[in-house]
Amino acid sequence: MSDIYESAANSLGLFSSPCLTKVELRITCKGISDRDALSKPDPCIVLNMQSHGQWMEVDRTEVIRSCVNPTYSKVFTLDFYFEEVQRLRFELFDINSGHNGLKEADFLGSVECTLGQVSPRLPGRSSSSITAEELTGNDDYIELSFSARKLDDKDFFSKSDPFLEIYRVNDDATMQLVYRTETVMNNLNPVWKTFKVSLNSLCSGDQDRKLQCTVWDWDSNGKHDYIGDFEASFKEMKGAIDGRQVQWPCINPKYKVKKKNYRNSGIVILNQCKVIKMHSFLDYIMGGCQIQFTVAIDFTASNGDPRNSCSLHYIHPYQPNEYLKALVAVGEICQDYDSDKMFPAFGFGARIPPDFKVSHDFAVNFNEDNPECAGIQGVVEAYQACLPKLQLYGPTNIAPIIQKVAKTASQEVHTKEAMQYFILLILTDGVITDMADTREAIVQASHLPMSIIIVGVGNADFSDMQMLDGDDGILRSPKGEPVLRDIVQFVPFRSFKHASPAALAKSVLAEVPNQVVDYYNSKGIKPKVPSQYQSSRPFGP
């Protein structure tokens, strides 16, 4: 093992701490004040988690229009680590009409707490109820398709605008919102979009648990008109698994008492109930799925002359630079899931021999036919060997390297098996200069078995890079096409300079297992059953 590789690995002290359980957080708010006296707020809550001094967005709720007392159907699912103090910050925003991003939103306040003490209050007159529930271990999801017919008309000049809410009745008789459909405008026979909920959220694994289902007529002022409700259970819903419809009369109790010939306020129909078995990351790994790990290193001139001790590429005989620390931290974890331990390594932004033309996807070992290096140690050695032979140049274009890995990953799409998943680690010192092409490349790569990790090295302003991992809404191509799934994680290395060991690896790799599972589940690809290997060894003396 090279001295510099051993130094980097030792300084990071890599380890992994086990996740004890998963926790679901649900949020309701009351008495949200608004800065605009003429209208009610359109509130949204953003959940941030602290990672070694830096706040990073984890997820956000839906926006509920014209509402001062929102109950969100969005459920936050977090890994709970007993040995860690997991700090959370809930930020309340009023989202401007026509915009879903936070840049145009009004910030109304925030509150901080730890995951172990989830019961904060939002500032001012607002109050919040945040409930935490441990998952039971059943990760299956239920896919439901609802419609209705002949709903009561609540509007004078037009037809009702119905939406459906499903509440779970808890053991203590309290009710917990499970899901809220979209609103179907001006329609007494709505067909709501198919949606998925976890079996745990729906009924805590109890098929006989009561579910309270309510149909409302949406009003823009937030005072929705009650149409009716009915009780159901998952056991009843399972009647629609084979394509048969299950129906419930939607009842308004007041009408039932007042109207002599009252029958119902419409019929709600479950057209489909589908149980989706959720496989874990380890299910796919144990089934033979290999993580193909590729490294791309920024060799632009802004890094500084490698011979100068101020350069980000300076090679100290015993002290690893930031590029090496980031490479070893992430690579050490990834190589455990790669059987052959051979990693393609590329560079970009440099003039390379023999003709010294600028390249944005050259092999670090200068072997274009075989850019693979033996293990992370091999990547480190190739990196050190190539530096004196390059002329650092520019610009900082990363779309070509994304497209190169995506081309290889696209070959996996046709296999219909979970065999290879690709992770591209990009180490760069500056804001990229081909942002439009990069956005296009990421949108196309989101359809493939591929994830992208970008680690910002040095002290540049990386604020524009945050848009690549969807922190301010959904990433879109220049043509407006949205990413199919979130595949990018960006982290500035400086946030981890003084952090505990393995903090960088833990942060940047946290989303990868879910990204792997999301891809294969979206394609309906199940993990292979682990093979039973037999080891046959000759008897020796």
C-alpha positions as CSV (number, residue, x, y, z in Angstrom):
1,M,0.0,0.0,0.0
2,S,1.4,3.4,-0.9
3,D,2.2,5.8,1.9
4,I,-0.1,8.5,0.7
5,Y,-3.0,6.0,0.4
6,E,-2.4,4.5,3.8
7,S,-2.2,8.1,5.3
8,A,-5.5,9.1,3.7
9,A,-7.3,5.9,4.9
10,N,-5.9,6.2,8.4
11,S,-6.7,9.8,8.7
12,L,-10.3,9.1,7.8
13,G,-10.6,6.1,10.1
14,L,-13.4,4.6,8.0
15,F,-16.3,2.9,9.8
16,S,-20.0,2.5,9.4
17,S,-22.6,2.8,12.2
18,P,-25.7,0.7,12.0
19,C,-29.1,2.2,11.5
20,L,-31.2,0.9,14.4
21,T,-34.6,1.6,12.8
22,K,-36.5,3.9,10.5
23,V,-38.8,6.6,11.8
24,E,-41.7,8.3,10.0
25,L,-42.5,12.0,10.8
26,R,-45.9,13.5,10.2
27,I,-46.6,17.2,10.5
28,T,-49.7,19.4,11.2
29,C,-49.6,23.2,11.9
30,K,-52.1,25.6,13.5
31,G,-52.5,29.4,13.3
32,I,-49.9,30.2,10.7
33,S,-49.6,33.9,10.4
34,D,-49.2,35.5,7.0
35,R,-47.4,38.6,5.8
36,D,-50.1,39.3,3.2
37,A,-53.2,40.5,5.0
38,L,-55.3,40.1,1.8
39,S,-54.8,36.4,1.4
40,K,-54.1,33.2,3.3
41,P,-50.7,31.6,3.2
42,D,-49.8,28.6,0.9
43,P,-47.6,26.8,3.5
44,C,-44.8,24.3,2.9
45,I,-42.4,22.9,5.4
46,V,-38.8,22.0,4.5
47,L,-36.9,19.5,6.6
48,N,-33.2,20.0,7.0
49,M,-30.7,17.8,8.9
50,Q,-27.4,18.9,10.3
51,S,-24.4,17.1,9.0
52,H,-21.2,18.1,10.8
53,G,-22.0,21.8,11.1
54,Q,-23.8,22.1,7.7
55,W,-27.6,22.1,7.2
56,M,-28.7,20.0,4.2
57,E,-32.2,19.6,2.9
58,V,-33.7,16.2,3.4
59,D,-37.2,16.6,2.0
60,R,-40.2,18.9,1.9
61,T,-43.9,18.7,2.3
62,E,-46.5,19.4,-0.4
63,V,-47.8,23.0,-0.7
64,I,-51.3,23.4,0.7
65,R,-53.1,26.4,-0.8
66,S,-54.9,29.0,1.3
67,C,-54.5,27.3,4.6
68,V,-53.6,28.5,8.1
69,N,-54.0,25.1,9.7
70,P,-52.4,22.6,7.3
71,T,-52.2,18.8,7.9
72,Y,-49.6,17.4,5.5
73,S,-50.0,14.0,3.9
74,K,-46.2,14.0,3.1
75,V,-44.4,11.6,5.4
76,F,-40.7,12.1,6.2
77,T,-38.9,8.8,6.6
78,L,-35.5,9.0,8.5
79,D,-32.9,6.5,9.6
80,F,-32.5,6.6,13.4
81,Y,-29.0,6.2,14.8
82,F,-29.0,5.7,18.6
83,E,-25.4,6.8,19.1
84,E,-25.8,10.1,17.2
85,V,-27.4,13.4,18.0
86,Q,-29.4,14.0,14.8
87,R,-30.3,17.6,14.7
88,L,-33.4,18.6,12.6
89,R,-34.6,22.0,11.4
90,F,-38.1,22.5,10.2
91,E,-38.5,25.7,8.0
92,L,-41.9,27.1,7.2
93,F,-42.4,28.9,3.9
94,D,-45.3,30.6,2.2
95,I,-45.0,29.5,-1.4
96,N,-45.9,32.2,-3.9
97,S,-48.7,31.2,-6.3
98,G,-47.3,29.9,-9.6
99,H,-43.9,29.0,-8.1
100,N,-42.9,25.9,-6.1
101,G,-39.3,27.0,-5.5
102,L,-38.0,28.5,-2.3
103,K,-36.3,31.5,-4.0
104,E,-39.5,33.4,-4.5
105,A,-41.1,32.1,-1.3
106,D,-41.6,34.0,2.0
107,F,-39.8,32.6,4.9
108,L,-42.1,32.5,7.9
109,G,-39.9,30.9,10.6
110,S,-38.0,27.8,11.7
111,V,-37.5,25.6,14.7
112,E,-34.7,23.2,15.6
113,C,-34.8,20.0,17.6
114,T,-33.2,16.5,17.7
115,L,-34.8,13.4,16.3
116,G,-34.9,12.1,19.9
117,Q,-37.1,15.0,21.0
118,V,-39.5,15.6,18.2
119,S,-42.1,18.0,19.6
120,P,-41.1,21.5,18.6
121,R,-43.3,24.6,18.2
122,L,-42.9,27.0,15.2
123,P,-42.2,30.6,16.3
124,G,-44.8,33.2,16.9
125,R,-48.5,32.3,17.2
126,S,-48.1,29.3,15.1
127,S,-47.9,25.8,16.7
128,S,-47.0,22.5,15.1
129,S,-47.6,18.9,15.9
130,I,-44.8,16.6,14.7
131,T,-45.4,12.9,15.5
132,A,-42.8,10.2,15.1
133,E,-43.5,6.6,14.6
134,E,-41.1,3.7,14.3
135,L,-41.6,1.5,11.2
136,T,-42.7,-2.0,11.9
137,G,-40.2,-3.6,9.5
138,N,-42.8,-4.2,6.8
139,D,-41.5,-2.2,3.8
140,D,-44.2,-3.2,1.4
141,Y,-46.2,-0.5,-0.5
142,I,-49.8,-0.5,-1.6
143,E,-50.8,1.1,-4.9
144,L,-54.4,2.3,-4.9
145,S,-56.6,3.8,-7.7
146,F,-59.8,5.5,-6.6
147,S,-62.6,7.1,-8.5
148,A,-66.2,8.2,-7.6
149,R,-69.5,8.7,-9.3
150,K,-72.5,10.9,-8.7
151,L,-71.0,13.0,-5.9
152,D,-73.1,15.7,-4.4
153,D,-72.8,19.1,-6.2
154,K,-71.7,21.7,-3.6
155,D,-71.1,24.6,-6.0
156,F,-73.8,27.0,-7.3
157,F,-72.4,28.0,-10.6
158,S,-70.3,24.9,-11.4
159,K,-69.8,21.3,-10.3
160,S,-67.9,20.2,-7.1
161,D,-64.1,20.0,-7.2
162,P,-63.6,16.8,-5.2
163,F,-60.6,15.4,-3.4
164,L,-60.3,12.3,-1.1
165,E,-58.5,12.1,2.3
166,I,-57.7,8.7,3.9
167,Y,-57.1,8.7,7.7
168,R,-55.8,5.8,9.8
169,V,-57.7,5.3,13.1
170,N,-55.0,4.7,15.8
171,D,-55.3,2.5,18.8
172,D,-56.0,5.5,21.0
173,A,-58.9,6.5,18.7
174,T,-56.9,9.5,17.2
175,M,-56.8,9.8,13.5
176,Q,-53.6,10.2,11.3
177,L,-53.7,11.5,7.8
178,V,-52.4,8.8,5.4
179,Y,-52.9,10.4,2.0
180,R,-54.7,13.3,0.3
181,T,-55.5,13.0,-3.4
182,E,-55.2,15.8,-5.9
183,T,-58.3,17.9,-6.6
184,V,-60.3,17.1,-9.8
185,M,-61.9,20.3,-10.9
186,N,-65.6,20.7,-11.9
187,N,-66.4,16.9,-11.9
188,L,-68.9,14.8,-10.0
189,N,-67.4,11.6,-11.4
190,P,-63.7,12.1,-10.6
191,V,-60.9,9.7,-11.4
192,W,-58.0,10.3,-9.0
193,K,-54.4,9.5,-9.9
194,T,-53.0,6.2,-8.7
195,F,-50.8,6.6,-5.6
196,K,-48.6,4.6,-3.4
197,V,-48.5,4.4,0.4
198,S,-46.5,2.1,2.7
199,L,-48.4,-0.7,4.4
200,N,-47.0,0.6,7.7
201,S,-48.5,4.1,7.1
202,L,-51.8,2.8,5.9
203,C,-52.6,0.4,8.7
204,S,-49.4,-0.4,10.7
205,G,-49.6,-3.9,9.3
206,D,-53.1,-4.5,10.8
207,Q,-55.4,-5.4,7.9
208,D,-58.5,-4.9,10.0
209,R,-57.6,-1.4,11.2
210,K,-60.3,1.2,10.5
211,L,-59.6,3.7,7.8
212,Q,-61.7,6.9,7.7
213,C,-62.1,8.1,4.2
214,T,-63.6,11.6,3.5
215,V,-64.5,13.3,0.3
216,W,-64.4,17.1,0.1
217,D,-65.3,19.8,-2.4
218,W,-62.3,22.1,-2.7
219,D,-62.6,25.8,-2.3
220,S,-60.0,28.4,-3.0
221,N,-60.5,30.1,0.4
222,G,-59.5,26.9,2.2
223,K,-62.9,26.3,3.6
224,H,-63.6,23.1,1.8
225,D,-67.2,21.8,1.8
226,Y,-67.8,18.3,3.3
227,I,-69.4,15.9,0.9
228,G,-69.4,12.7,2.9
229,D,-67.3,9.8,4.3
230,F,-67.1,6.1,4.7
231,E,-65.1,3.5,6.7
232,A,-62.9,0.9,5.1
233,S,-60.0,-1.4,6.0
234,F,-57.1,-2.7,4.1
235,K,-58.7,-6.2,4.3
236,E,-61.7,-4.8,2.3
237,M,-59.4,-3.0,-0.1
238,K,-57.6,-6.2,-1.0
239,G,-60.8,-7.3,-2.7
240,A,-59.6,-5.1,-5.7
241,I,-56.3,-7.0,-6.0
242,D,-57.5,-9.2,-8.8
243,G,-59.0,-6.3,-10.8
244,R,-62.4,-6.4,-9.2
245,Q,-63.9,-3.1,-8.0
246,V,-64.7,-2.4,-4.4
247,Q,-67.3,0.2,-3.7
248,W,-68.4,2.2,-0.7
249,P,-71.4,4.6,-0.4
250,C,-70.2,8.1,0.6
251,I,-72.5,9.2,3.5
252,N,-73.3,12.6,4.9
253,P,-74.8,11.9,8.4
254,K,-76.7,15.2,8.5
255,Y,-78.4,14.5,5.2
256,K,-79.2,11.0,6.4
257,V,-81.1,12.4,9.4
258,K,-82.8,15.3,7.5
259,K,-83.7,13.7,4.2
260,K,-86.3,11.0,4.2
261,N,-85.3,9.3,1.0
262,Y,-81.5,9.9,1.3
263,R,-79.4,7.1,0.1
264,N,-75.8,8.5,-0.3
265,S,-73.8,11.5,-1.5
266,G,-72.1,9.4,-4.2
267,I,-70.2,6.2,-4.6
268,V,-66.4,5.9,-4.1
269,I,-64.8,3.1,-6.1
270,L,-61.5,1.4,-5.6
271,N,-60.5,0.2,-9.1
272,Q,-57.2,-1.4,-8.2
273,C,-55.2,-2.5,-5.1
274,K,-51.7,-3.7,-5.8
275,V,-49.2,-4.9,-3.2
276,I,-45.7,-3.9,-4.1
277,K,-43.0,-5.8,-2.5
278,M,-40.2,-3.4,-1.6
279,H,-36.8,-5.0,-1.8
280,S,-33.8,-3.6,0.1
281,F,-30.4,-2.5,-1.2
282,L,-28.9,-5.6,0.4
283,D,-31.4,-7.8,-1.4
284,Y,-30.0,-6.6,-4.7
285,I,-26.4,-6.8,-3.6
286,M,-26.9,-10.3,-2.3
287,G,-28.6,-11.2,-5.5
288,G,-25.4,-10.4,-7.4
289,C,-25.9,-6.7,-8.4
290,Q,-22.5,-5.1,-8.7
291,I,-21.7,-1.4,-8.0
292,Q,-19.6,-0.1,-10.9
293,F,-17.6,2.8,-9.4
294,T,-16.1,5.4,-11.8
295,V,-13.9,8.4,-10.7
296,A,-13.6,11.7,-12.6
297,I,-11.0,14.3,-11.4
298,D,-10.9,18.0,-12.2
299,F,-7.5,19.0,-13.7
300,T,-8.4,22.6,-14.6
301,A,-5.9,25.4,-14.1
302,S,-7.9,26.9,-11.2
303,N,-6.6,24.1,-9.0
304,G,-3.1,25.7,-9.0
305,D,0.3,24.4,-10.1
306,P,0.7,20.9,-8.5
307,R,4.3,21.8,-7.8
308,N,3.1,24.7,-5.5
309,S,2.2,23.8,-1.9
310,C,-0.9,26.0,-2.3
311,S,-2.3,23.9,-5.1
312,L,-5.2,21.6,-4.4
313,H,-3.3,19.0,-6.4
314,Y,-0.1,19.4,-4.4
315,I,1.3,16.0,-3.5
316,H,2.8,16.0,-0.1
317,P,4.9,12.9,0.7
318,Y,2.9,12.1,3.8
319,Q,-0.2,14.4,4.0
320,P,-3.0,13.6,1.5
321,N,-4.6,16.6,-0.3
322,E,-8.3,17.2,-0.4
323,Y,-8.7,15.3,-3.7
324,L,-7.1,12.2,-2.2
325,K,-9.1,12.4,1.0
326,A,-12.4,12.6,-0.8
327,L,-11.4,9.8,-3.2
328,V,-10.4,7.4,-0.5
329,A,-13.3,8.2,1.8
330,V,-16.0,7.5,-0.8
331,G,-14.1,4.8,-2.8
332,E,-13.3,2.7,0.3
333,I,-17.0,2.2,0.9
334,C,-17.9,1.6,-2.8
335,Q,-15.2,-0.9,-3.4
336,D,-16.8,-3.3,-0.9
337,Y,-19.7,-3.8,-3.4
338,D,-17.6,-4.3,-6.5
339,S,-16.3,-7.8,-6.9
340,D,-13.4,-7.2,-9.3
341,K,-12.2,-4.0,-7.5
342,M,-11.3,-2.5,-10.9
343,F,-12.3,1.2,-11.2
344,P,-12.2,3.4,-14.4
345,A,-10.6,6.7,-13.6
346,F,-10.9,9.8,-15.8
347,G,-9.7,13.3,-15.8
348,F,-11.2,16.5,-17.4
349,G,-10.1,20.0,-18.1
350,A,-6.4,19.3,-19.0
351,R,-4.1,19.3,-22.0
352,I,-2.8,15.8,-22.3
353,P,0.1,14.2,-24.1
354,P,1.2,13.6,-26.8
355,D,-0.4,16.5,-28.7
356,F,-1.6,18.4,-25.6
357,K,-5.2,19.0,-26.8
358,V,-7.8,19.8,-24.1
359,S,-9.8,16.7,-23.1
360,H,-12.8,16.4,-20.7
361,D,-12.8,12.6,-20.5
362,F,-9.3,11.2,-20.7
363,A,-8.1,8.0,-18.9
364,V,-6.0,9.0,-15.9
365,N,-3.7,6.0,-16.7
366,F,-3.5,7.2,-20.3
367,N,-4.8,3.8,-21.5
368,E,-8.0,4.7,-23.4
369,D,-8.7,1.0,-24.2
370,N,-8.5,0.1,-20.5
371,P,-9.0,3.0,-18.1
372,E,-9.5,0.7,-15.1
373,C,-7.2,0.9,-12.0
374,A,-6.7,-1.9,-9.5
375,G,-8.6,-0.8,-6.4
376,I,-8.7,2.7,-4.9
377,Q,-5.0,2.4,-4.3
378,G,-4.6,2.0,-8.1
379,V,-6.6,5.1,-8.7
380,V,-4.4,7.0,-6.2
381,E,-1.2,5.8,-7.9
382,A,-2.5,6.6,-11.4
383,Y,-3.5,10.1,-10.2
384,Q,0.0,10.8,-8.7
385,A,1.7,9.5,-11.8
386,C,-0.3,11.5,-14.3
387,L,0.0,14.9,-12.6
388,P,3.6,15.7,-13.9
389,K,2.6,14.8,-17.5
390,L,-0.5,17.1,-17.7
391,Q,-0.9,20.7,-18.4
392,L,-3.8,22.0,-16.2
393,Y,-6.2,24.0,-18.4
394,G,-10.0,24.3,-18.7
395,P,-12.9,25.0,-18.9
396,T,-14.7,22.9,-16.2
397,N,-17.0,20.8,-18.3
398,I,-18.5,17.7,-16.7
399,A,-21.2,16.8,-19.2
400,P,-18.8,14.7,-21.4
401,I,-17.9,12.4,-18.5
402,I,-21.5,12.0,-17.4
403,Q,-22.4,11.0,-21.0
404,K,-19.5,8.6,-21.1
405,V,-20.6,6.7,-18.0
406,A,-24.3,6.9,-19.1
407,K,-23.4,5.3,-22.4
408,T,-22.1,2.2,-20.6
409,A,-25.0,2.3,-18.1
410,S,-27.5,2.4,-21.0
411,Q,-26.4,-1.1,-22.1
412,E,-27.8,-2.4,-18.7
413,V,-31.3,-1.1,-19.5
414,H,-31.9,-4.0,-21.9
415,T,-30.8,-6.8,-19.6
416,K,-34.0,-6.6,-17.4
417,E,-31.9,-7.9,-14.5
418,A,-30.3,-6.1,-11.6
419,M,-26.7,-6.9,-12.6
420,Q,-24.8,-3.6,-12.6
421,Y,-25.4,-0.1,-11.1
422,F,-23.1,2.7,-11.9
423,I,-21.8,5.4,-9.5
424,L,-19.9,8.3,-10.9
425,L,-17.8,10.3,-8.4
426,I,-16.8,13.7,-9.7
427,L,-14.2,15.7,-7.8
428,T,-14.0,19.4,-8.8
429,D,-12.7,22.7,-7.5
430,G,-15.1,25.1,-9.2
431,V,-18.5,25.8,-10.6
432,I,-19.0,24.0,-13.8
433,T,-19.1,26.0,-17.0
434,D,-21.4,23.7,-19.1
435,M,-24.4,23.9,-16.8
436,A,-27.0,23.6,-19.6
437,D,-25.3,20.5,-21.1
438,T,-24.8,19.0,-17.6
439,R,-28.5,19.4,-16.7
440,E,-29.4,17.7,-20.0
441,A,-27.0,14.9,-19.3
442,I,-28.3,14.4,-15.8
443,V,-31.9,14.3,-16.9
444,Q,-31.1,11.6,-19.5
445,A,-29.0,9.7,-16.9
446,S,-31.9,9.7,-14.5
447,H,-33.5,7.0,-16.7
448,L,-30.5,4.7,-16.2
449,P,-29.1,2.6,-13.4
450,M,-26.8,5.4,-12.4
451,S,-26.0,7.8,-9.6
452,I,-23.7,10.9,-9.5
453,I,-21.8,12.2,-6.6
454,I,-20.1,15.6,-6.9
455,V,-17.7,16.6,-4.2
456,G,-16.6,20.3,-4.3
457,V,-12.9,20.7,-3.4
458,G,-11.4,24.0,-2.2
459,N,-13.0,27.3,-1.2
460,A,-14.9,28.3,-4.3
461,D,-18.5,29.5,-4.2
462,F,-20.5,26.4,-5.0
463,S,-24.0,27.9,-4.4
464,D,-25.0,27.3,-8.1
465,M,-24.1,23.6,-7.8
466,Q,-26.9,23.0,-5.3
467,M,-29.5,23.2,-8.1
468,L,-28.0,20.0,-9.6
469,D,-29.3,17.8,-6.7
470,G,-32.7,19.4,-6.7
471,D,-32.4,21.4,-3.4
472,D,-34.6,24.1,-4.8
473,G,-37.2,22.1,-6.6
474,I,-37.0,19.5,-9.4
475,L,-33.9,19.7,-11.7
476,R,-35.0,20.2,-15.3
477,S,-33.2,20.1,-18.7
478,P,-32.9,23.4,-20.7
479,K,-35.9,22.2,-22.6
480,G,-37.9,21.8,-19.4
481,E,-37.8,18.0,-19.1
482,P,-37.7,17.0,-15.4
483,V,-35.4,14.3,-14.0
484,L,-37.2,11.0,-13.7
485,R,-35.6,10.5,-10.3
486,D,-33.1,12.3,-8.0
487,I,-29.7,10.8,-8.8
488,V,-27.3,13.7,-7.9
489,Q,-25.7,14.4,-4.5
490,F,-23.5,17.5,-4.2
491,V,-21.3,18.1,-1.1
492,P,-18.6,20.7,-0.5
493,F,-15.6,19.0,1.0
494,R,-14.8,22.0,3.3
495,S,-17.9,21.1,5.4
496,F,-16.0,18.0,6.4
497,K,-12.5,19.2,7.0
498,H,-12.8,19.1,10.8
499,A,-15.5,16.5,11.0
500,S,-15.5,13.1,12.6
501,P,-13.9,10.1,10.6
502,A,-15.8,8.9,7.6
503,A,-18.3,11.9,7.8
504,L,-17.8,12.7,4.1
505,A,-18.4,9.1,2.9
506,K,-21.4,8.8,5.1
507,S,-22.9,12.0,3.8
508,V,-22.4,11.5,0.1
509,L,-23.3,7.8,0.1
510,A,-26.4,8.1,2.3
511,E,-28.8,8.4,-0.7
512,V,-27.2,5.8,-2.9
513,P,-28.9,2.7,-1.5
514,N,-32.3,4.3,-1.9
515,Q,-31.4,5.4,-5.4
516,V,-30.5,1.9,-6.4
517,V,-33.7,0.4,-4.9
518,D,-35.8,3.2,-6.5
519,Y,-34.4,2.5,-10.0
520,Y,-35.0,-1.3,-9.9
521,N,-38.4,-0.9,-8.3
522,S,-39.5,1.6,-10.9
523,K,-38.5,-0.9,-13.6
524,G,-40.2,-3.8,-11.8
525,I,-36.9,-5.6,-11.6
526,K,-36.6,-8.0,-8.6
527,P,-33.3,-9.0,-7.0
528,K,-32.1,-12.5,-7.9
529,V,-32.2,-15.1,-5.3
530,P,-28.7,-15.4,-3.8
531,S,-26.8,-18.3,-5.3
532,Q,-25.6,-21.0,-3.0
533,Y,-21.9,-21.2,-3.6
534,Q,-19.9,-24.3,-2.8
535,S,-16.2,-24.1,-2.1
536,S,-14.3,-27.1,-3.3
537,R,-10.7,-27.3,-2.1
538,P,-8.2,-30.1,-2.5
539,F,-6.9,-31.9,0.5
540,G,-3.4,-30.9,1.2
541,P,-0.6,-32.3,3.2
